[in-house]
Amino acid sequence: MSAKIVDLRGRRDEMLDARWNTYVAAQRRAQASLRIEDGKAAGRAWRQWLDLWMNEDQREWTGGKNGR
């Protein structure tokens, strides 16, 4: 039986980059359009990026994932 080795650090880095890039794009869109909907989308993207740094208790306290 052979086990496949997964590079979790690489996957985490990919996730960090993807969420950060999503936030940056949303923030730029909001700054360019000055529309509240775009600002809200940027806020949601920021929150998703922050979720990567929070533990379960923090997410619940701030209304993330299971707390909403």
Biopython code that builds the backbone (N, CA, C, O; Angstrom):
import numpy as np
from Bio.PDB.StructureBuilder import StructureBuilder

atoms = [
    (1, "MET", "N", (0.840, -1.172, 0.000)),
    (1, "MET", "CA", (0.000, 0.000, 0.000)),
    (1, "MET", "C", (0.890, 1.242, 0.000)),
    (1, "MET", "O", (1.765, 1.386, 0.854)),
    (2, "SER", "N", (0.666, 2.117, -0.941)),
    (2, "SER", "CA", (1.464, 3.347, -0.976)),
    (2, "SER", "C", (0.563, 4.533, -0.678)),
    (2, "SER", "O", (-0.573, 4.611, -1.144)),
    (3, "ALA", "N", (1.088, 5.428, 0.089)),
    (3, "ALA", "CA", (0.333, 6.622, 0.469)),
    (3, "ALA", "C", (0.811, 7.805, -0.354)),
    (3, "ALA", "O", (2.003, 7.966, -0.615)),
    (4, "LYS", "N", (-0.124, 8.607, -0.747)),
    (4, "LYS", "CA", (0.204, 9.818, -1.489)),
    (4, "LYS", "C", (0.522, 10.922, -0.488)),
    (4, "LYS", "O", (-0.238, 11.151, 0.453)),
    (5, "ILE", "N", (1.629, 11.597, -0.688)),
    (5, "ILE", "CA", (2.034, 12.681, 0.194)),
    (5, "ILE", "C", (1.476, 13.990, -0.365)),
    (5, "ILE", "O", (1.667, 14.320, -1.536)),
    (6, "VAL", "N", (0.793, 14.709, 0.490)),
    (6, "VAL", "CA", (0.186, 15.971, 0.097)),
    (6, "VAL", "C", (0.918, 17.107, 0.801)),
    (6, "VAL", "O", (1.116, 17.069, 2.015)),
    (7, "ASP", "N", (1.311, 18.097, 0.047)),
    (7, "ASP", "CA", (1.995, 19.260, 0.600)),
    (7, "ASP", "C", (0.946, 20.244, 1.108)),
    (7, "ASP", "O", (0.422, 21.053, 0.343)),
    (8, "LEU", "N", (0.644, 20.170, 2.404)),
    (8, "LEU", "CA", (-0.382, 21.033, 2.977)),
    (8, "LEU", "C", (0.034, 22.495, 2.996)),
    (8, "LEU", "O", (-0.803, 23.385, 2.851)),
    (9, "ARG", "N", (1.316, 22.742, 3.174)),
    (9, "ARG", "CA", (1.787, 24.137, 3.147)),
    (9, "ARG", "C", (1.554, 24.754, 1.782)),
    (9, "ARG", "O", (1.153, 25.912, 1.674)),
    (10, "GLY", "N", (1.804, 23.983, 0.750)),
    (10, "GLY", "CA", (1.577, 24.476, -0.609)),
    (10, "GLY", "C", (0.107, 24.761, -0.857)),
    (10, "GLY", "O", (-0.241, 25.769, -1.472)),
    (11, "ARG", "N", (-0.755, 23.875, -0.380)),
    (11, "ARG", "CA", (-2.198, 24.085, -0.539)),
    (11, "ARG", "C", (-2.660, 25.310, 0.245)),
    (11, "ARG", "O", (-3.472, 26.096, -0.243)),
    (12, "ARG", "N", (-2.143, 25.468, 1.450)),
    (12, "ARG", "CA", (-2.518, 26.644, 2.255)),
    (12, "ARG", "C", (-2.054, 27.923, 1.572)),
    (12, "ARG", "O", (-2.790, 28.909, 1.524)),
    (13, "ASP", "N", (-0.836, 27.908, 1.046)),
    (13, "ASP", "CA", (-0.334, 29.085, 0.338)),
    (13, "ASP", "C", (-1.206, 29.414, -0.869)),
    (13, "ASP", "O", (-1.479, 30.582, -1.148)),
    (14, "GLU", "N", (-1.639, 28.381, -1.579)),
    (14, "GLU", "CA", (-2.527, 28.591, -2.726)),
    (14, "GLU", "C", (-3.847, 29.221, -2.278)),
    (14, "GLU", "O", (-4.362, 30.130, -2.929)),
    (15, "MET", "N", (-4.383, 28.735, -1.169)),
    (15, "MET", "CA", (-5.639, 29.268, -0.656)),
    (15, "MET", "C", (-5.464, 30.716, -0.205)),
    (15, "MET", "O", (-6.317, 31.563, -0.474)),
    (16, "LEU", "N", (-4.358, 30.997, 0.480)),
    (16, "LEU", "CA", (-4.090, 32.369, 0.902)),
    (16, "LEU", "C", (-4.005, 33.300, -0.298)),
    (16, "LEU", "O", (-4.613, 34.370, -0.313)),
    (17, "ASP", "N", (-3.250, 32.885, -1.297)),
    (17, "ASP", "CA", (-3.099, 33.701, -2.504)),
    (17, "ASP", "C", (-4.435, 33.917, -3.200)),
    (17, "ASP", "O", (-4.750, 35.032, -3.617)),
    (18, "ALA", "N", (-5.218, 32.855, -3.325)),
    (18, "ALA", "CA", (-6.504, 32.958, -4.022)),
    (18, "ALA", "C", (-7.453, 33.905, -3.295)),
    (18, "ALA", "O", (-8.085, 34.757, -3.919)),
    (19, "ARG", "N", (-7.551, 33.755, -1.988)),
    (19, "ARG", "CA", (-8.469, 34.630, -1.235)),
    (19, "ARG", "C", (-7.968, 36.064, -1.205)),
    (19, "ARG", "O", (-8.763, 37.001, -1.278)),
    (20, "TRP", "N", (-6.655, 36.246, -1.098)),
    (20, "TRP", "CA", (-6.114, 37.599, -1.118)),
    (20, "TRP", "C", (-6.378, 38.263, -2.463)),
    (20, "TRP", "O", (-6.794, 39.421, -2.518)),
    (21, "ASN", "N", (-6.139, 37.536, -3.537)),
    (21, "ASN", "CA", (-6.364, 38.091, -4.874)),
    (21, "ASN", "C", (-7.836, 38.418, -5.096)),
    (21, "ASN", "O", (-8.163, 39.409, -5.748)),
    (22, "THR", "N", (-8.723, 37.589, -4.557)),
    (22, "THR", "CA", (-10.155, 37.866, -4.648)),
    (22, "THR", "C", (-10.486, 39.158, -3.919)),
    (22, "THR", "O", (-11.237, 39.990, -4.429)),
    (23, "TYR", "N", (-9.928, 39.327, -2.726)),
    (23, "TYR", "CA", (-10.164, 40.555, -1.967)),
    (23, "TYR", "C", (-9.624, 41.778, -2.706)),
    (23, "TYR", "O", (-10.325, 42.783, -2.826)),
    (24, "VAL", "N", (-8.402, 41.707, -3.197)),
    (24, "VAL", "CA", (-7.790, 42.852, -3.884)),
    (24, "VAL", "C", (-8.635, 43.257, -5.093)),
    (24, "VAL", "O", (-8.870, 44.445, -5.318)),
    (25, "ALA", "N", (-9.087, 42.278, -5.863)),
    (25, "ALA", "CA", (-9.920, 42.582, -7.031)),
    (25, "ALA", "C", (-11.237, 43.235, -6.607)),
    (25, "ALA", "O", (-11.680, 44.204, -7.224)),
    (26, "ALA", "N", (-11.856, 42.706, -5.560)),
    (26, "ALA", "CA", (-13.120, 43.268, -5.088)),
    (26, "ALA", "C", (-12.922, 44.677, -4.537)),
    (26, "ALA", "O", (-13.753, 45.557, -4.765)),
    (27, "GLN", "N", (-11.840, 44.892, -3.823)),
    (27, "GLN", "CA", (-11.542, 46.215, -3.262)),
    (27, "GLN", "C", (-11.316, 47.234, -4.379)),
    (27, "GLN", "O", (-11.815, 48.357, -4.310)),
    (28, "ARG", "N", (-10.580, 46.849, -5.380)),
    (28, "ARG", "CA", (-10.333, 47.760, -6.507)),
    (28, "ARG", "C", (-11.627, 48.089, -7.245)),
    (28, "ARG", "O", (-11.856, 49.228, -7.650)),
    (29, "ARG", "N", (-12.468, 47.066, -7.410)),
    (29, "ARG", "CA", (-13.751, 47.270, -8.070)),
    (29, "ARG", "C", (-14.599, 48.263, -7.254)),
    (29, "ARG", "O", (-15.226, 49.158, -7.822)),
    (30, "ALA", "N", (-14.615, 48.102, -5.938)),
    (30, "ALA", "CA", (-15.385, 48.998, -5.072)),
    (30, "ALA", "C", (-14.840, 50.424, -5.129)),
    (30, "ALA", "O", (-15.610, 51.384, -5.175)),
    (31, "GLN", "N", (-13.544, 50.561, -5.127)),
    (31, "GLN", "CA", (-12.947, 51.902, -5.187)),
    (31, "GLN", "C", (-13.227, 52.571, -6.526)),
    (31, "GLN", "O", (-13.408, 53.787, -6.593)),
    (32, "ALA", "N", (-13.260, 51.779, -7.584)),
    (32, "ALA", "CA", (-13.496, 52.348, -8.909)),
    (32, "ALA", "C", (-14.967, 52.729, -9.103)),
    (32, "ALA", "O", (-15.269, 53.773, -9.682)),
    (33, "SER", "N", (-15.871, 51.888, -8.622)),
    (33, "SER", "CA", (-17.296, 52.121, -8.871)),
    (33, "SER", "C", (-17.959, 52.984, -7.803)),
    (33, "SER", "O", (-18.936, 53.679, -8.078)),
    (34, "LEU", "N", (-17.425, 52.937, -6.582)),
    (34, "LEU", "CA", (-18.011, 53.623, -5.427)),
    (34, "LEU", "C", (-19.447, 53.156, -5.147)),
    (34, "LEU", "O", (-20.238, 53.888, -4.552)),
    (35, "ARG", "N", (-19.772, 51.938, -5.579)),
    (35, "ARG", "CA", (-21.107, 51.370, -5.343)),
    (35, "ARG", "C", (-21.102, 50.587, -4.040)),
    (35, "ARG", "O", (-20.150, 49.865, -3.743)),
    (36, "ILE", "N", (-22.157, 50.732, -3.273)),
    (36, "ILE", "CA", (-22.249, 50.051, -1.987)),
    (36, "ILE", "C", (-22.217, 48.533, -2.155)),
    (36, "ILE", "O", (-21.642, 47.828, -1.325)),
    (37, "GLU", "N", (-22.827, 48.032, -3.219)),
    (37, "GLU", "CA", (-22.823, 46.586, -3.460)),
    (37, "GLU", "C", (-21.402, 46.067, -3.643)),
    (37, "GLU", "O", (-21.057, 44.989, -3.158)),
    (38, "ASP", "N", (-20.586, 46.836, -4.343)),
    (38, "ASP", "CA", (-19.197, 46.435, -4.538)),
    (38, "ASP", "C", (-18.414, 46.537, -3.228)),
    (38, "ASP", "O", (-17.517, 45.733, -2.975)),
    (39, "GLY", "N", (-18.749, 47.511, -2.408)),
    (39, "GLY", "CA", (-18.114, 47.632, -1.093)),
    (39, "GLY", "C", (-18.468, 46.452, -0.199)),
    (39, "GLY", "O", (-17.610, 45.927, 0.510)),
    (40, "LYS", "N", (-19.717, 46.039, -0.232)),
    (40, "LYS", "CA", (-20.135, 44.870, 0.550)),
    (40, "LYS", "C", (-19.422, 43.612, 0.066)),
    (40, "LYS", "O", (-18.995, 42.787, 0.874)),
    (41, "ALA", "N", (-19.294, 43.467, -1.238)),
    (41, "ALA", "CA", (-18.594, 42.304, -1.796)),
    (41, "ALA", "C", (-17.125, 42.311, -1.352)),
    (41, "ALA", "O", (-16.560, 41.260, -1.047)),
    (42, "ALA", "N", (-16.522, 43.482, -1.318)),
    (42, "ALA", "CA", (-15.134, 43.590, -0.853)),
    (42, "ALA", "C", (-15.040, 43.215, 0.622)),
    (42, "ALA", "O", (-14.088, 42.556, 1.040)),
    (43, "GLY", "N", (-16.024, 43.633, 1.404)),
    (43, "GLY", "CA", (-16.051, 43.272, 2.822)),
    (43, "GLY", "C", (-16.180, 41.772, 3.026)),
    (43, "GLY", "O", (-15.525, 41.201, 3.898)),
    (44, "ARG", "N", (-17.025, 41.135, 2.222)),
    (44, "ARG", "CA", (-17.165, 39.669, 2.321)),
    (44, "ARG", "C", (-15.865, 38.975, 1.921)),
    (44, "ARG", "O", (-15.468, 37.988, 2.539)),
    (45, "ALA", "N", (-15.214, 39.488, 0.897)),
    (45, "ALA", "CA", (-13.940, 38.901, 0.465)),
    (45, "ALA", "C", (-12.877, 39.071, 1.550)),
    (45, "ALA", "O", (-12.075, 38.165, 1.777)),
    (46, "TRP", "N", (-12.866, 40.219, 2.218)),
    (46, "TRP", "CA", (-11.922, 40.460, 3.317)),
    (46, "TRP", "C", (-12.185, 39.473, 4.440)),
    (46, "TRP", "O", (-11.254, 38.895, 5.001)),
    (47, "ARG", "N", (-13.449, 39.284, 4.764)),
    (47, "ARG", "CA", (-13.813, 38.358, 5.839)),
    (47, "ARG", "C", (-13.378, 36.931, 5.509)),
    (47, "ARG", "O", (-12.892, 36.216, 6.386)),
    (48, "GLN", "N", (-13.546, 36.516, 4.272)),
    (48, "GLN", "CA", (-13.121, 35.170, 3.878)),
    (48, "GLN", "C", (-11.616, 35.016, 4.019)),
    (48, "GLN", "O", (-11.133, 33.946, 4.388)),
    (49, "TRP", "N", (-10.880, 36.061, 3.731)),
    (49, "TRP", "CA", (-9.429, 36.006, 3.895)),
    (49, "TRP", "C", (-9.080, 35.925, 5.377)),
    (49, "TRP", "O", (-8.212, 35.145, 5.770)),
    (50, "LEU", "N", (-9.752, 36.727, 6.200)),
    (50, "LEU", "CA", (-9.491, 36.696, 7.639)),
    (50, "LEU", "C", (-9.843, 35.346, 8.259)),
    (50, "LEU", "O", (-9.197, 34.912, 9.213)),
    (51, "ASP", "N", (-10.858, 34.688, 7.721)),
    (51, "ASP", "CA", (-11.255, 33.381, 8.249)),
    (51, "ASP", "C", (-10.102, 32.377, 8.243)),
    (51, "ASP", "O", (-10.069, 31.462, 9.065)),
    (52, "LEU", "N", (-9.173, 32.545, 7.329)),
    (52, "LEU", "CA", (-8.032, 31.630, 7.266)),
    (52, "LEU", "C", (-7.147, 31.741, 8.496)),
    (52, "LEU", "O", (-6.388, 30.819, 8.795)),
    (53, "TRP", "N", (-7.232, 32.853, 9.213)),
    (53, "TRP", "CA", (-6.376, 33.099, 10.362)),
    (53, "TRP", "C", (-7.091, 32.889, 11.689)),
    (53, "TRP", "O", (-6.461, 32.929, 12.746)),
    (54, "MET", "N", (-8.390, 32.666, 11.646)),
    (54, "MET", "CA", (-9.171, 32.541, 12.878)),
    (54, "MET", "C", (-9.362, 31.084, 13.285)),
    (54, "MET", "O", (-9.408, 30.187, 12.444)),
    (55, "ASN", "N", (-9.472, 30.872, 14.592)),
    (55, "ASN", "CA", (-9.838, 29.538, 15.049)),
    (55, "ASN", "C", (-11.366, 29.449, 15.107)),
    (55, "ASN", "O", (-12.054, 30.442, 14.873)),
    (56, "GLU", "N", (-11.891, 28.272, 15.415)),
    (56, "GLU", "CA", (-13.345, 28.067, 15.404)),
    (56, "GLU", "C", (-14.072, 28.987, 16.382)),
    (56, "GLU", "O", (-15.135, 29.512, 16.051)),
    (57, "ASP", "N", (-13.525, 29.192, 17.573)),
    (57, "ASP", "CA", (-14.159, 30.067, 18.554)),
    (57, "ASP", "C", (-14.265, 31.504, 18.037)),
    (57, "ASP", "O", (-15.288, 32.162, 18.229)),
    (58, "GLN", "N", (-13.222, 31.978, 17.392)),
    (58, "GLN", "CA", (-13.246, 33.335, 16.853)),
    (58, "GLN", "C", (-14.269, 33.457, 15.735)),
    (58, "GLN", "O", (-14.977, 34.461, 15.647)),
    (59, "ARG", "N", (-14.354, 32.444, 14.881)),
    (59, "ARG", "CA", (-15.333, 32.481, 13.794)),
    (59, "ARG", "C", (-16.751, 32.515, 14.341)),
    (59, "ARG", "O", (-17.595, 33.265, 13.848)),
    (60, "GLU", "N", (-17.011, 31.708, 15.354)),
    (60, "GLU", "CA", (-18.347, 31.666, 15.934)),
    (60, "GLU", "C", (-18.684, 33.013, 16.582)),
    (60, "GLU", "O", (-19.793, 33.523, 16.419)),
    (61, "TRP", "N", (-17.737, 33.578, 17.309)),
    (61, "TRP", "CA", (-17.960, 34.839, 18.003)),
    (61, "TRP", "C", (-18.241, 35.978, 17.031)),
    (61, "TRP", "O", (-19.049, 36.860, 17.322)),
    (62, "THR", "N", (-17.578, 35.964, 15.880)),
    (62, "THR", "CA", (-17.752, 37.047, 14.907)),
    (62, "THR", "C", (-18.834, 36.753, 13.889)),
    (62, "THR", "O", (-19.054, 37.552, 12.978)),
    (63, "GLY", "N", (-19.512, 35.629, 14.020)),
    (63, "GLY", "CA", (-20.623, 35.318, 13.128)),
    (63, "GLY", "C", (-20.219, 34.618, 11.855)),
    (63, "GLY", "O", (-21.018, 34.545, 10.921)),
    (64, "GLY", "N", (-19.009, 34.100, 11.784)),
    (64, "GLY", "CA", (-18.562, 33.405, 10.581)),
    (64, "GLY", "C", (-19.030, 31.965, 10.540)),
    (64, "GLY", "O", (-19.493, 31.424, 11.544)),
    (65, "LYS", "N", (-18.909, 31.360, 9.399)),
    (65, "LYS", "CA", (-19.253, 29.974, 9.113)),
    (65, "LYS", "C", (-20.417, 29.440, 9.941)),
    (65, "LYS", "O", (-21.566, 29.567, 9.519)),
    (66, "ASN", "N", (-20.161, 28.852, 11.094)),
    (66, "ASN", "CA", (-21.227, 28.242, 11.893)),
    (66, "ASN", "C", (-22.008, 29.250, 12.707)),
    (66, "ASN", "O", (-23.097, 28.939, 13.190)),
    (67, "GLY", "N", (-21.483, 30.439, 12.870)),
    (67, "GLY", "CA", (-22.133, 31.422, 13.718)),
    (67, "GLY", "C", (-23.177, 32.273, 13.016)),
    (67, "GLY", "O", (-23.891, 33.036, 13.668)),
    (68, "ARG", "N", (-23.277, 32.156, 11.716)),
    (68, "ARG", "CA", (-24.233, 32.993, 10.973)),
    (68, "ARG", "C", (-25.577, 32.388, 10.915)),
    (68, "ARG", "O", (-26.491, 32.967, 10.327)),
]
sb = StructureBuilder()
sb.init_structure("model")
sb.init_model(0)
sb.init_chain("A")
sb.init_seg("    ")
for serial, (resi, resn, name, xyz) in enumerate(atoms, 1):
    if name == "N":
        sb.init_residue(resn, " ", resi, " ")
    sb.init_atom(name, np.array(xyz, "f"), 0.0, 1.0, " ", f" {name:<3s}", serial, name[0])
structure = sb.get_structure()
